[in-house]
């Protein structure tokens, strides 16, 4: 894949897939033509898989802690309102 005459000559674009859905892509470029060997692509595919797992775990962690944040927020807002009302 030739990308740009003065920049990357070879590109490798790998999907970041988890649970049968695409989370994003890993894009790499090199200035040399045909710079990625089959071994490179195999290794980069493994890297993309690990990145997918990390993204999925971070997303799950964020979602699992969101309810806690949502529960704390109204309480914190109420405390701030109470503090403001006592100062007025």
Secondary structure by P-SEA (a helix, b strand, c coil): cccccccccbbbbbbbcccccccbbbbbbbcccccccaaaaaaaaaaaaaaaaaaaaaaaaaaaaaaaaaaaaaaaaaaaaaaaaaac
